[in-house]
C-alpha cells in the first residue's frame, strides 16, 4: 500500500516527540488496528499526538481523517471537569445531578439499538455526576460512536467496564468495523487484545518495534509487551519498614456494616447490605457497573454523606459517635477512580505521594524533611524518581495511577481500600502490584478491600467475596 491519495485512514512518516519516534505507520481502509505497549513504552504519547492532546512534535507527515473521534483518559477527565464547573448544587435546594446522559448523544432514535446493547436506555435521564465511573466511560464511548465518525481511536476502552460490558463493546466494535468504520485501539494488557482486530503494532522504548497483520505478528507483539520489566518494585520489607502502628492492634474487627444502604437522590444503589471485615479478612468486591461497589468503599472511607446515616462501625467505633474522620483516615490507604478524577489540583509527583500522609488531595501542609525523604523513597520504588518535580497533571494516566498507589501505601496503613487500582497499568505492573499485595496479605501487614472487574485479579489471598448483582 502506498502513502498517497485517500488510501489511508492514518499515515505517519518520521514523527518525533518527547519520548516518541515513529518512522512509518499506515492504517488503511478495512483495517482494524490494535496497538499494544507497556507503561512508558511511548504508546500513551502516541495516543496524545493523534488525538490532538499533544501538539509539541514534528513530523514529515501526519495525515489524519477530518472525522476522527477519540476517547482517552484525558478526554474523559476533561468532560468530568467541565461537569464540575457547571455544578449548581450550591444554588439549588438539592444535589445537581449534572447534564442528562441523553444530551451527550446524537440522533437517539437512530442509535436506539446501540444504546440498548450497552444497557444504557434506563440511564438516559440520569445526570452525568450520578453515573458510576464505568457508566460514564460507556457514555463517552457512545458519544463518540454516535457522532458519525470515520476513524475511532480508543485508549484502553475496556478499563472500568464489567465483563458483560466488555463483551457488548466488542460486539459493537466488530459490527462497526464490518460497516467500514476505521478503528484504532490502544491497550496495555494482552488479555485486552480484541479478536476483531486485523492488524497489530507493538511499542517499546518510544518506537514501534513490530507491526503487521494480526496472524503474522501476534506472538512477537505479545512477546515485546510481556518482556517489559515493571516499574513497580515495592517489597514487603519496604512496607514493614514504613509501618507506624503496632504489629497487632487491639481491635480485630475493622469494618461492620449492618443493613447498609446507599442512594443518590431518589436513585437507590443498594439496600440491606451486611458486611463484616476482620483484621486479615481480605475482601474482593465484584459486580456490574453501577451496582454500588465504589459507593460501598466511599461509605467505609467516609467520602459518602450517608456514612453517618448507616449503622457502620470502623476500628471498633460507631460512625457518628464523635470520632474524627481524619483520625480514621490515618489508618486507611485509599485509591479509587473517583479520587483520581478529583485530583485536579496542581502539584508535583513528590507532592502527590506525600499528600497521602495528610489524606488531602493536594499538599497544603508543609512536610518535614523526613516526610519528603519517605516520599522520594516511594517514588524510587515505583521507578518514578525522575518525576519528583514534574506536575502530576502533565503525566500520562499510568504514571498518575502509580503515584496515587504510592499515595495510598506511604502510610503503610492497617486498611487498604483499593477500587480498581490497576486501571491504566500494564500487565507487568499489574502483576507486580498483585504479587506485592499477596505478600502483604500473607505477612498480615494490612487488610485489603479490593474492587475489580478482571477475573485474572481474583487472587487466593482474598478470604471473602462480596458479589453485587
PyMOL commands that set and color helices and strands:
alter all, ss='L'
color gray80, all
select helices_A, chain A and resi 43-50+73-85+89-91+101-104+112-117+121-123+128-130+133-145+163-178+190-192+214-226+236-242+293-301+305-307+325-329+337-341+349-357+369-381+385-387+392-394+397-409+427-442+455-457
alter helices_A, ss='H'
color red, helices_A
select strands_A, chain A and resi 8-17+20-28+32-36+57-64+68-71+151-155+182-187+199-204+207-213+253-264+267-278+283-286+311-314+317-318+332-335+415-419+447-451+464-467
alter strands_A, ss='S'
color yellow, strands_A
deselect
rebuild
show_as cartoon
